[in-house]
Amino acid sequence: GGPSATATVTTGRAGPAEAAERDVDSYLRGSTYDVRRVATALRQLGTTAARMLDADLRGRLGGDPLAPGALGSLAADPSYERLTGVIEGVLRRGRAAGGGPYVPGELDSLLARYPELSAHVRLVGVCLPALPDVLAGRVDPLELYFSGDNPSVLADIYRGNAVADHYNELVARTVYGFAAARLAAEPGRPVRIVEVGAGTGGTSDRVLRLLAALGPDARLIDYRYTDVSSSFFRAAEREFGGHGVPLRFDVLDLEKEPSAQGFGPGSADLVLAANVVHATRRISRSLDRLRTVLAEDGLLVLNEVTCNLDYLALMFGMIPGWWAFEEPAERLPGAPLLDVPRWRQALEAAGFTGVRPVGAAGLDESELDQSVLLAGVAAPPRTPGSAESGAGVTAAAPLPRPGTGPADSLTAHLSGIFAEFLRLAVTDIDPTATFDRYGLDSLGAIQLVRTLEKDFGRLPKVLLYERTTLDAVADYLREHAPEACARFTVTPTPTPGPVPLPGERAATVDDPVVIVGLSVRFPGSPDADALWRNLYDGADLVTEIPAERFDWRRIHGDPVRTPGRTNSKWGAFVDGVGEFDAGFFGISPLEADLMDPQQRLFLQAAWAAVEDAGHRPSELRGTRTGVFVGATSHDYDGHLTAIGRDREAHSSSGLAHCIIANRVSYLMDLRGPSQSVDTACSSSLFALHAAVRAIRDGDCDQAVAGGVHLVLTEPLYVALGQTGMLSPTGRCRTFDESADGFVRGEGVAAVLLKPLSRALADGDTVHAVVRGTGTGHGGHVQSLTVPSPSAQADLISSVFRRAGVDPRTVTYVEAHGTGTVVGDPIEVRGLRLAFAELTGEQGDVPAPWCGLGTIKSNMGHLEAAAGIAGLVKVVLAMRHGVLPASIHYQRPNPLLELEGSPFHVVGATREWQRLTDPAGREIPRRAGISSMGFGGGNAHVLLEEPPGREAATPVAGGPRLVLLSARDEDRLRAAARRLLDHLSAHQVPLPDLAFTLGEGRDAMAARLALVASDQDGIREQLDAFLEGRPGHYTVGTAGPPAPWPGGALPENLLDRGRAWAAGADIPWSVLGGPRGSARRVSLPAYPFAPEWHWAHGPATEEPGPA
């Protein structure tokens, strides 16, 4: 919550402004107006209107208005594209509210319950039935509102009803209190008042009546009644001229400089504006201009709706001016309105002070659907042309360029289209300016492309994200629609074509970097085997946010209507995020409690990745091994701050993101580069790219790379909900027409990388070959968070060229694919551009050859760990020769434009077949993985199936010695259970198994040695150990390491095992005999103790998330 909307606050005001506030506070304390009751009524009106419209549209369309394309078919005017999007949301909320189909007479019933809403109910009853006709262009909304049989239907909203009267009274008492105090303090001095956007006088009426109570002093009020049009003035003079307050009627348009309209700097002591400032194109510019008009110690009084209401969206969304705003990021989603925090921020940025909302007694400001905002001016106003405001500064006209000057009528034609669509003068269109300058949003960009298609034929729907200036669009059209362009080109000035850059050399990578070890811990997937089962089965691993994280009910709601709410209660979560084997790593319980769990999980994952490669972590001590990790979340910082433990000594290292990588290097004594990376959602692939480059450049010999992300607290859920990015249905429907945003997820993964030559020499199992990696940025596009298809295409092309890979041999791309309506098509467009450039095939292809999918459909968006999650999925798919389905995909998003492209969505799990070359030889499976950060940082990785290994030389049969160890007996039993489960699911050659466990694991205190001749025998001995039955095994507890003195060992393998179990430090080459052709294989890693570490304050015993 925020401050009370009525509590007396210190605003720093004095004199008349302070007196005005006292008058308002006094009125509110005695007011009987019930804000909560009215808020409930208005929301019920919105729900009723939604159901009423739903029934009307169903009848007109002959089907479900929420069916794909149904609402879009109604809108004849491109300017209503955004309104149809709002209507869709209103209809969905109306259905979610329940109540069944609309029944005639419901509006009357609502009016009977809430008679104070008579004007609002009448507005809905009169205008809502005309909404479909307005969309279709058959009815002019201005005619609907201002003429015909109901000329006052809109004006009645602003006065003469309980809602309007309450807020008009607040404004009037503020103005009266200010004027009375000023006149008392400075008798005889006129009080200069400017009302902006007075219109039909809904607020003016009450203000002027109250000012008239000043008696003879009312003649000292200089009241300027203004509007953008003089058409209101004659009626206003007739109605208000007899109130006893001198009136002047002047035109004032906040889209123009006030000084040019007769309102000089400091020319007003008080400015009031009711329901008007939000309707301007740029709030910051309008407030700058109001501040210029106000004198020092002046007072600004704004009366504004401060939340989104569905009935308002339906009624006012029909008026073109509703959508005139140019900076949607500063407004409430899908509307020109601002809530109180946004107003406060905008006012303070413009130099106003002591911003205070008033509305009702005893309510938090977040509960106000409407507010009167008071703001003072303490500093001298900024004047036109000042460096601060930029007002009145005329930008230099862009210099004409060859081929795009006045003679180029294509550019002129496009300028006219853009100007009409954006409601600007043609002279306001700069062909070199990026579209974000005009406040063009995603829906508008797509609708504008549809407008262009009338002249130029079929175009990519995300063209304006790829070509971000009018000149760039013109260049695209000249290249791809030359015949259509010829109609608009008059004597084009020839320009030299682009000078081709030297071709990038397709590097012959004789010794590529490969993946030899991996470790994962994802939602519902504690290891790689579990992950593969979930992918193969098409599991949906999304759940409600568990109570152990936080209570989602505190923040769940409609983010459009209510600040501080999110529409998602969903996520995909890792079990046991507080579990950590601190003793294993020699970390004290206190330090472990204050370590970000991301540090703990990645530390364990890095250790496990090394063991998965079949190497002892102790082998890496002192080596040039790098560590690179992507991480972004700071949720544990917030937790420690909330419990007052963020200033303890260990929190300095426990919360630092650099320590996620550095602690791995420190504890494992690794001497290569150690780096944490934050590029938002592309972080883990940026980390992988950095690791590969470090190996190639000689900065390290091998590297651990990966990502980690945990979701522990509420704030980012709320912030993302407010942006509209999250899926309210809890599903990542990537590439599907029903995509409605992404679901948050968490996880950790690490891979061990080294050059292929070294991996083969070490006898490693190669999981995949990294044929290429690359990173880049989207540059300046529509907005910071919008991806650039052309930049993505450039990056992908560069990766493929450097790797020397023909895209026709790449049969799968693991897409970023967050499941957003525009983001998915932009990504596909980038891939399409890249493949077209690399293959030279610019037109449609006969048949698609490359599948698209994403792990996000199974477990949501793992944010910083998203890229590494996709990479692990591809590695496992290559291992099993199967492409898992991208679940929730049913019908393609029509903006994808997959027809004629190389791509198809993998909607069902299927075999991943290898291609063959002209000679009939199999081509290794190849795949790309894309990852995109919301700040523009893009990464792409090209993976290839590992080379086939030569058949192993047969090894003589017979019994083998198999070793297991752990820090204590409990962990030893856990390790035995893991190995037994693994061998029950996988066939592992006995020599490889024995060699990997003997040579690739560090020996610890609690030890188990067993002897068997085959895999069944190993399972039998493990089961006997776990059940406490006798068998061909021995257990022991090693004391301090005892060096082996050399000499002959017992011939009996179990006797050798007893010596090792007792603590003898015997090399495996001696203990296990000749290695032969045995290879390192992937086996279960160490089972870390699930000790609980979670910081809590002294007054709580809460254990934290599970």
N, C-alpha and C positions, 0 to 999 in steps of 0.2 A: 504494500500500500504506500500511499504518499501522505503528504500533510492533509489536515482537515481542510475542507473547502470553505469552512466558515470560521475556524479558530483564528483569533487575533494573532497575526504574525508580524514580525519586524521587517518592514519593507524598506526602511530608510527614508520614507516619505515624511514630509512635514507640511504644515499649513493647510491649504485648501484640499490637497490630495488626501492628507490624513483625516480631515474632517469628512470627506466623502466616504472613506472606508468606515468610519464610525457610524454614519447614517445607514450604510448598507448592512453592517453587522446588527444594528438595532432592529432593522426591518426583518432580517432573517430569523432573529430570535423569536419574533412573534408570528412568523409566517406559518400558515397551515398547509402550504403546498407540500404534497407527498411525492418526492422525487422517485422513491423506489416503486411506488404504485404506478406512476406514469411510465417508468422504465419497463415494468412488467407488461403494461398495456401496449406500449409501442412494439415490444417484441412479439406479443400475441397478434398484433395487427400485421406485422411482417409475416408471421407464419400463416395467418389466414389469407393474406394477399398471395403468398406463394402457392397455397393450395388452390385458390381461386384461379390464378394464372395457369397452373398446371392443368386444371380441368379444361380451361378455355383452349389452351394450345393442343391438348390431346384431341379435342374435337375438330379443331382447324386442320391439324396435320394428319388426322386419321391414325395416329399411333403415338408412341412414347416420345415426348419432346426431348428427352435425354438420350434418345438413340443417336448414334454417331451422325453428325452432319445435319441433324434436324433443326436445331436452333440457327445454325449458320445459313440454312436455306431461307430463313425468314428475312434476313437482313439484306435489303437491297442497297443500302448506303454503307460504304466501307467504314464510315465513322462510327457505326454501331457495333463494330467487331468487339470492342471492349465491353459494351453493354451486354452482348449475348453471353460473354464469359461470366459476367456478374449474374445474369439471369440463371445460368446453369447452377451456380453456387447457391442461389436463393432457392431454387427448386429442390436441390438435394437436401438443403437444411429443412425445408418444409416437409419433405418426405420423412426425414430422420425424426422429426418431432412427432410423427404419428398422427392419429386422428382420422385416418381414412380419407376418402374423396371429399371434395368441397360440397357442402350442401347449401343451396340458395337460402338466404336469410341469415347466414352466419355473421355477416357484417352488422346487421341490425341487432343481433344478440350481443355482439361485442360492444356496440354503441350503448346498449341498455346497461351493460355492466360498467362501462367507462364513459359517462356522458361528457367528461372533460375533453375527450378526443373527438368531438363532433366534427371539427374542421378536417382532421386527419382522415377519419373514416370517410367523410364525403369526398375528399381528394381521391382516395383509393377507388371508391365506388364510381366516380365519374371518369377517371383517367385510365385506370388499369385495363378496362375492356378495350381501350383504344391502343394499347401498347403494341400488339402484333401489327396493327395497321400503320403505326408510326415506324416500326422497323421496316416494313415493306415499302415505305415511302408514300403511302396513300393518304396519310394524315400529317399535317405540319404540327409539331408539338407546340410551337408558339401560338398557333391558332387555337389549339386545344386548351391552353392555359389562359390565354388573354382575351379571347373573344367567344362568340357563339352564345350558347344558352347559359354558360356558367362563367361570366367574366371575373368573378371574385373568388373562384375556387382556389387559386394559388394565394392571393392576397390574404384570404381568411386564415391561412396557416400562420401568418405573421402578427396577427392581432385579433382580439375579440374571442380568444379561447384561453383556457386555464394555463396551458403550457406557455404560449407566447406572452400572455399577460404577466406571468411570474418573472420571466427574464427581462421583459421590457420594463417592469417595475424596478428590477435591480439596476438596469442601465439608468433609468430616469432618476432614481434616488442618488446614484453616484454623481450624475451631472448636477442635480440640484444641490447636493452637499458641497460639491466643489465650488459652484458658482456663488452660493450663499456665503461661504467662508472667504472667498476672494473679495467679494463686495464688502464684507465686514472689515477685512484687513486693509483694503485700499478703496475707500469710498470714492465713488465718482469715476473710477477707472473701468472701462468696458471689459467685459469677459468675452474673449473671442472663442467661439465654438464652431467646429467644422464637423458636419455629419457626412460621412462618405457613403455613397450608395444608398441614399435615403429612399429611392424608389417610390412606392405607393404610400410610404409614411407609417408603416406598421409600428416602428419604434418611435418615430418623431412625434406621433400623437400624444403618447403618454409623457414624453420628455417635455414637450412644449406646455402641456397642461400643468405639469408640476412647476416649471420655471415661471409660469404666469402667477403662481402663488407668491412670488417675490414682491408682488405689488408694483409700486412705482419703479423699484430697482430693475424690474424686468425689462424696462426700456434701455438699460445699460448692457443688455445681452446682445452681442453681435453674432447672430446665428446664420451660418452659411449652409443652406440646404443644397446638397450636391448629388449628382448622379452622372453616369456616362452619357445619358441622353436627356435632352431638355423636354422630352415628350411628357414627363411626369409633372413638370413644374406648374402648368396652368391649373391642374386639378389640385395640387398641393397648396397653391396660393389661395384657391377658393376655400379649401377645407381648414387650413391652419392660419390664414391671415388674420383672423379675428381673435387669436389667443392672447394678444397683448405683448408678444415677443417679436421684435423687429426681425424680419427674414430677408435674406438675400439668396437668390437662386443662381447657382453657377454650375457649369459643367466641370467635372473632375474625373479624369480617367487615370487610374493608378498604373496603367500600362505606359503612360507618358510622364514626362517630368512635370511635377506640380508647378514649378516656377514658370514654365512656359504657358501655364493655364491660369496664371494670376494668383498662385499660392506660394508666396515667397518664403524663404527660410525663417523659421520662428514666428510664423504669422498666426498661429493658433495656440491658445492656452489649453484647450482640451479638444481631442479628436475622438469621435465615436463612430463605430462602424459595426453594423449588425448584419451578420450572415453574408458578408461581402468579400472580405479579404481572401478567404479560401478560394474564391472563384477567379483569382488572378493567376496568370501563367507561372509566375515565380514569386513564392512567398518572401524570399529574402530581399528581392528587389522592391516589392511593395512595401515591406516594413521599413526599408531604408528611406523610401520616399515619405512615408508617414512621419518618420523620425525627423526628417528635414523640416517638415511643416511645423512640428511642435516646438514651442519655445522652451527655454530652460525652466525646470520645475513644472513642466506641463504634464498632462495625464492622458494616456491612451486607454480607451474603453472599447474592448471588442466583445461582441456577443456572437458565439460560434457553437455549432454542434460539434461535439468532441468525441464522437464514436460512430462507427458504422452501424446503420440501421437498415434492415432489408427493405422496409417499405420506402425509405428515402432513396435507396439505390434504384428501385424500380420507377419511382415517380420522377426523380430529378435526373436520372440517367438518360431520359429521353431528350433532355434539353442539351443542345450541342455545347453550351458553355460549361457544362459539368465536367467535360473531358478536356478542357483547354489547358490544363496544367502541364508544365514541361519538366518537372522534377519529381517523378513518382516516388523516388526513394525518400523524399521528405514528407510524404503524405501517408495516410492509412492505406492499406492494400486495397486496390480497386476503386479508389475514390479520391476526390480532391481534398478531403477533410484531414484535419490534424487532431490528434488527441492532446491532452494537456501537456505531457512531457515534450511532445514535438513543438507545441506552441512556445513553451518556455525556452527551449533550445533556440528556436528561430528568433524570438524576441531578444534574448540576451545576446545572440550573435549580431543583431542589428544595433546593439548599443542601448537597449532599454534596461531598466533596473527594477528591482523589487517586484518581479512578476508574481501575480497572485490570482488564482482562480476563485470565483465565488459562485455558489449555486444553491446550497441548501444547508440547513443546520445539522451539524453532527455527522456529516458524511465525509468519507475519504474522497479525495479528488478523483480517484480512479472510478468511482461509482457515478460520476456525472456524465449523463448523455449530452448535456449542453452546459456551457460555462460562460460566465462573464469574466473576462480576463482584464485585469488592471495592470498597467505598466507605466513607470515613470521615466523621465529623462533628466539625468543629473548633469551630463556633460554637454558642451556646446554641440549643436546639431552639425552633422556633416553637410556640406554644401555641394551643389551640383558641380561635377568636375573634380572633386577632391580625390586624392589618391585612395582614400579609404573606400569610398562608395563606388567609385568608377562611374557615377552618374554623369551623363552629359558628354562622356568621352566618345568621340566618333572613331570607330575602328577604321584603319586604313583599308581601302578597297583592295581586294586581291589583284595582283598583277595579271593581265591576260596571258594565257599560255597558248602556244601553237596548237591549233586543232580544237581548242575549247573556248574560244572567244565568242563574240557576238555572231560571227559568221557561221558558227557551228550550231545549226538549228536543232540537232539531236539534244545537245546539252540544254538548249532553251526549252525544248519540248519537255524534257525530264524535269527541269526546274518548275515548269508550270504544273506538272502532275504532283510533284512533291509539295509545292506551295499550297495547292488546293487541298491535298490530303492533310497537311499539317496546319492548315488555316493560317498561313503566313502570306505576306506579300512576296511576289516573285523576287523582288529586290533583296528580300531577307535570306534568300537561299544562296549559300556559298558552296559552289561545286567542290571545293577542296576541304570543307569542314566535315568531320565525322558526325554520324547521325545522332550520337548521344547528345550533341549540342542542342538538338531539337526535342529532346525528351521522348524519342521514339521507343516504345516498349516492344516486347516480343510479339504480342498479338498484332500491334500496329504494323510491325515490320512484315509480318506474313501477309496481312491484308493489303499492304502497299504493293507487295510483289504480285498479288492477284490482280490489282489494278493495272500494273505494268503488263501483265499477260494479255490484256485486251488488245494491246498494240504489238507485242513482241512474241506472242505464243508462249508455250510452256517454259517455265523458268524454275530453277531450284527454289523451293519455298524459303530456304535459309540464305538466299542470295545476299541479303543486306547484312548478314553476319560475316559473310565471306568478303564482300566488297563494301567497305564501310564509308565511302564518300560517293557523292553523285558522280564525280569524274570516273571513279573506279567502276561504278555501275555502267556508265556509258562505254567504257573500254570493254567490259564484258559483253555488252550487247553488240558492239561492233564486231567482236570476234565470233559470237555464237548466234547472232540473228542479223547477219549483214543485209539480207533482203528487206527486212522490216525497217532497219535503220536507214536504208537508202531513201525512204520516203521523207525522212527528217533531216537529211544531210544536204546542205547546199554548199557546193564548191569547198569540200573539206580541205583544209590545209594539210599537205602531206607531212608526216612526221617520221623521222627515222625509227625503224623498228628497234626493239631492245637488242643490245649487244649481248650475244650469248656469253655467259661466264665460262671459264674453263671447266670442262666436265670434271666432276668429282671422281677420282680414281676409285674403282672398285677394288678395295684392298684385298690382296690375297692373304687371307689370315691362315697361315700354316699351323699356328699354335693357338687356337681360340681358347677363351676362358670357358670353363665348364663348371657345372654344379655337381658336387660330390657328396654333399650332406645336406639334410634339411630337417627342420623341426617346426611343428605347427601346434597351435592351441587356439582353436576357433570355437564359435558357438556350437554346442552339441558334438564337438569333434576334438577330443583331447590329444589326438595324434593323427598322423597321415592316413592310417588305415581307416579310422573312424570317419575322417573327412571324405575319403573316397566312397565309402558306403553311403554316406549322405548324398553325395553328388550323383552317384549312380542311381540311387533310389528316388531322386528328385525331391528330397526332403525340404520342407519349408521350416527353417529353424528360428523363425521370428516368433516372439512371445510378447505378452504384456510386460511392461517394465516391472521387474520383481520388486516386492516390497522391501527386500533387503538393500536395494539401491536407494530408492526414495519412493515416496507415495505419489504416484502420478496424478492422483485425484486432486492434489493441491494446485496443479498447474494446468490440468486438462480443461479445455473449453474452446470457444470460438475466437481465434486470434484476430479475426477481422473486426469483431465487435468489442473484444475485451483485451486491453493491454495486459501483458504479463501472463498470457495464456498460450498454450500450444494445442494443435489439433491432433497430436500424435501421442498415443500411450503405448507405442510399440517399440521393439528393439530386438536385437539378437545378441545374447550375452554369454560371456565365458563364465563357467562355474568356478567358484573358489578363488576369486581374484585376490583375496587376502592371504592365501596360502603361500608360504615361502620357507625354504629350508635354510634359515639364517646360519645355523651352526655349521652346515656343510661348507659355507663360504667364509666362516670365521667372522661373522658379523654379529654384533651384540643385539639382543632383543630391542633395546631402546633405539639404536640406529635403524634397525629394520622397520620399526613402527613408523619412523619419520621418513622413510624412503618412499618415493612415489611407487606404487605397485607396478607401474610400467618398467621401472628400473629392475625390479625383482624378476618379473616375468621374462624380460628380454635376457637377463643374465642367465637364467635357467635354460632359455631357448638356445642361446649361443653355445652353452656347454653341450646341450643335447644334439645340436647340429654337428658338432665336431665328433661326438660319439657315433652319430648316425653314419658318418663317413668311415667309421671303423678305425678311428685314430684315438689314442690316448690324449686327453687335453694337456697332460704334462709334456707331451712332445712339442707343444707350441711355445713353451716357455722360452723367452729370450729371442724368439724368431720375429722376422719382419712380417707379422700378420696384422692386417688392418681390420678395423671394426667400423661399420657404417650402418646407421639406423635412422629410419624415418619416424618422427614422433611429433605430435602437435598438442595433445590434450594437456591442460593444466588443471584438471578437475581436483586432483588431490591437494593442490595449492589452496583451492577454495575450502576444502574440508579442513585443512590445518588452520586456516585463517578463522573459520567459523568456530572452532573449538579453542582458539587462542594459543595454538602451539606452533605458529609459523615463524616465531623468532628464536626458537631453540637452536642450539649449535648445529645439530645434525640436519636440521631442515635446510640449511644453506646448500649442502651437497645433495640432500635427499630430494629436493624439488627441482634442481637444475637439469634441464634437458641434455646439456652436454655430457652430464654424468651417466646418462643411459648407455652411451658408447664408452665413455672413459672408464667406468667402473669395470666393464668387461675386460678392457685392456689392462687395467691395474691388477685385478684379482687373478687373471690368467697370465700375467707378465708378457703381454704382447707388445712388440716394439714398432709396429707399423702405424699408419695414420689412424686416428680415432676421432670420429666425427658424427654428430647428430644433425639431422637435416629436417627443416620445416618448410615445405612448399605446399602445405595443406594436404589435399587428398592425393597428390602425386608424390608425397614425401618418400615412401619406401622404394619406388622405382628410381627416384633421383639418387637415393642412397645406393641402390644397386649399380646405377650408372657410374657413380663416383668410385665404387669399389672396382669395377671392371677397368675403368681408366687408370686407377692407381696401380693395378697389376700390370697393365700394358705399358705404363710409363716407367715401371721399375720402382715405384714408391713402396711397394710391398710384394711379397712372394705369393701370398694367398690372403683371403679376406673373408670375414663374416659380414654378411649384409642382411638387412631385413627391416621390419617395421613393427610398431606396437601401438595399440590404441585402446583406451578404456573409457567408458562412460560412467561416471560416478556421481555426478551432481546435476542439478536442474537447469542452470542458466542457459546453456547452449541449446537445450531442447526448446526453451521458450523463444530464444532469438531466432532459431531456424524456423520455428512455427510461425513467427511473426513475418518472416520473409515469404512464407508460402511454399518452402522447399520440401517439407515433409509430407509423406503420404498419410492421409487421415485413415486410410483403410488398412495400413500396416503391411503393404505388399510392394515390392519393387517390380513393377510390371514393365520391365525394360523392353523397348521397341513395340509395345502394344498400344493400341488406340486408347485403352483405358488407363494409361499411365498417369499417375497423379502425384508423383514425387518419390523421394527415397525414404528408406527406413534406416535408422542409425544402427550400427553394429560395432563389435569390438573383437580384438584378437591379437595374436602375436605370432610371428613366423621369422625364421632365420635360415639362411643357406650358407654353406661353405663353398667358396669359389677358389679355383686354382687353374693354372694353365693345363691344357689337355695332356701335353707331354709328361708333365710331372704326375698327373693323375694316373696315367697308364703305367708309369714307372713304379708308382707306389701301390699298384694293384687295387686302386679304388674302383668302386662302382660309379660310373658316370650317369647321373640322372638326366642331364640335358646339356646341350651345347648352347652357349650364349653367342649367337652369330653376330648380334649387333645391339647397341644401345644408343640412345640419343635423348637430349633434353632441349627445351626451348621455351619461348614465351609467346603468347598470342598478340602482344603489342597493344596498341590503342584500338579498341573495338567499341561496341555499343555501350558496354559498361564494364566495370572491373571484373565482375563475375561471369560474364558471357564469354564462352569459348570462341575461338576463331577457326573456321574450317580451313582457310588457306594456310594459316600457320601450322595447323596439325598436318596438313598435306605436305608442307615443306619438310617438316620434321620426319615424317614417315618415309618420304622419298629419300631423304639424306641417309637414314639408317639403312635402308635397303641397298642404296648405291654403294655405301661404304662396305657393306657386307658382301656385295656381289651376288645378291639373291634376286632372282626373277620372281615378281609377285605372283606369277601364274603357278608357282610351285608352293605357295603359301595357302593352305586350305582351311585355316581357322584363325580368327582374331578374337581374343578375349577383350571385350570392349570395356571402356570405363562405364558406360551405360547406367546412369543413375535412375533412369525411369522418369524423365521429365519430358513434357510434350515437345519442347523445342531443343533441349540439350541432346537427346538421342539423334534426331535428324541432323543436327550440326556435326556430330561425330561421324555419322555415316557419310555425310557430304565430304568431310575431310578425307576419309578413306577412299572414297570414290575418285576424288581429285588426284590423290597420290597414285592409285593404281592406274588411272588413265595416263598420267604423265609417264610413269615407268614403263608401261606396256606400249605406249603410243596409240592406244585404242581410245579415241575420244568419244565415239558414239556408243550405242548400246551393244552389249556383248550377247552372243547367242544363248548362253546358259551360264548361270552362276556356278562358281567353283569354290567359293570361300565361305565357310560358316561363320556366323556371329553368335556370341553368347556372353554371359557374364555370371560370375559367382554371386553377384549382388542379388540376383533373383532368389537365391537360397538363404542368404544370411544378411541381406542388407548391405549398406555402405560402411565398410570398415575404416573409412576416412584415411588417416595416415597409413594404415596397414592395408588399404584396398589394393594397391598395385601388387604387393607381394602375395596377397591372397589369390589374385588372378594368376600370377606366375606359378604358384604351387598347383593350382588347379590344372594348368596346362601341362606341367611336369607329370602329374598323376595320369592325365588323359593320354599322354604319350606312352607312359609305362604300360597302361592297360589296353591301348589301342581303341579307346572308346571316347566319343564326344558326348559328355552329359548334356541333358536338355537344359535350356534356359527356361526355367519354369515360369508360370503365369503368362506365357505368351500364347495368345489365341488368334488375334487379328492384328495385322500390322498398323502401326501409326501411319496414317496416309501421308504425313509429311516426310516419311523416310525415303520415298521414291526408290524402292528397291528394284522395281521392274527395269530390266535392261542393264542392271549393275552386276558386278562380279559376286554379289553378296546375297546370302539367304540366312534367315535366322534358324538356329538349331533348336527347333521347338520340341523335339523328341530325342531321347538318348539313342545313339546309333553307333555303328562301327566307324572308326576313323581309318578309312582306307588310304593306303599309300598310292601316290601317283607313280607312273613309270615314264622313263625317258624314251626317245625314239628307238633306242636299241633294246627296249624292254626291261631295262634295269630299274629296280625300285628306287624312288627318290625318298629320302628321309622325310618324315612328317615335319612340317614347319608351321609355326604360328607366331602371330604378333600379339603383344599385350600393350594396351594403351592405358594411360593414367593421366588425369587432368586435375590440377589444383584450382580451387575457386578464385585464386588470385591471378590465374593465367599461366602458371607453370605447367608445361606438358612434358610427358616422358613416354618413350616407346621402346620396347624391348622385342628383339627377334630371337626366338628360340628354335632349336632344331633337335630332333631325336638324336640320342647318342649313337656313335658308330657301333656297329655290331662287333662284339668281341670274338676273337678267335676261339674256336672250341678248346676247352681246357684239356691238357694232357691227362689221361686217366690216372687217377691216384689209387694206389693199392688200397683195398678194403681193409677191414679190421677195426678194432676198437680205437676210440679217440678219447683224449682227456679234455673235458669241458670245464671251464672255470667261471665262477661268478663271485662277486664280492660287493660289500656295501659298508657303510659306516657302522651299522649295528645290526643285530639279528632281525629286528622288525623290518628294516629296509632290505635286508637280504631276502627275507621271505617275499616282500613285494616284488623284488627283481625276479625271483624264481617264478612267481605267478605271472608276471608280464611275459617272460620268455616262454612259459608253457602255453599261454594264450596265443602268442605269436606263432609258435610251431604247430599249433592246432589249426591255424588258418593258412600257413604258408609252407611250401616245401623249400628247404634250405640245404644245399649240399653240405654234408657233414664236415669235410675239410675246411670249407669256407667258414662255417659256424665256429668250429674250434679255433681257427686262426684268428678270427675277428674278436672273439671274447678273450683269447689269450694275449694277443698282441695289441688289440685296439681298446683295451679298458685299463684304467689305473687300478692297481690292487689296493684294496682298503682293508680295514681291520676284520670285519666279519666275512668269512670265506666259505665257499662251497665248491668242492671238486667232485665231479662224477665221471663215470666211464660208461660209454655205450658204443655200439657198432652201427647204429642207424638212428634215424630221427624218432622212430617209435620208442627205441630204447631210452633216448634222452627224455622224452615225455614221461615214460614210466618212472625214471629216476627222480625227475622233478616232482612228480605227483607223490612219490614215496616220501621225499623230503618234506613236502608241505603237509602230508598226512601223519608224519612222524613214524613211518614204517621203515624198517631196515632195507638196505639196498646197496648198490655199487656206488656209493657216494661217501664223502667224508666232509665234516664241517670243523671249523676251528676259528680261533680268535688270534690274530697275529699280534705279537708284541712289537717292540721297536724293530725296524728292518734289520735283518741279519744277513750280511753279504754272503753269497754262495761261495764257498772256498774252492770250487772247481772239483774236478774228479768225476768219477762215474756215478750215475744216478741208478736207483733201483730199476730193474727191468719192468717190474709190475707198475702199470700206469697209476693205479689207485694209491700205491705207496708213494709215488712221486707227488700225487695230489695231496697226500697227508703232509709231506714236507712243506709244500707250498702253503697249505691251509694253516700250518703252525707258524708261518711267518718267514720262511726262507725266501730270500730275494733272488729267485732263479729266472734268468731270461727265458722268454717263451721259446726262443730258437733252440734252447737246450731242453726245456721242460717238455715241449710238445713235439720235438723232433723236426726234421727238415720240413720247410714250408711247401716245397714243391710248387704246384700251380695254384695253391689256395689264394683266394681273393678276399678283399674286405667287402662285406655285405652289410646291408641295412638291417639292424637288429634293435630291439627296444633299448632306449637310453635309460640312464639312471633314474630310479623312482624317488624323486625328492620328497622329503618328509613334509606332510601338509600342515605345518605349524602355522597358527594364525597370528598375523601381525597387522594390526590396525590401530592407528592413533586415536585415542579418545581423551576427552577432557576429564578433569578430576571428579566432576559431578555425574559422570555417566558411565554405565557399564555396557553400553551398546557395542556389540562386536563389529559392526560395520557390514559391508556387503558380503554376500556369500557367493 
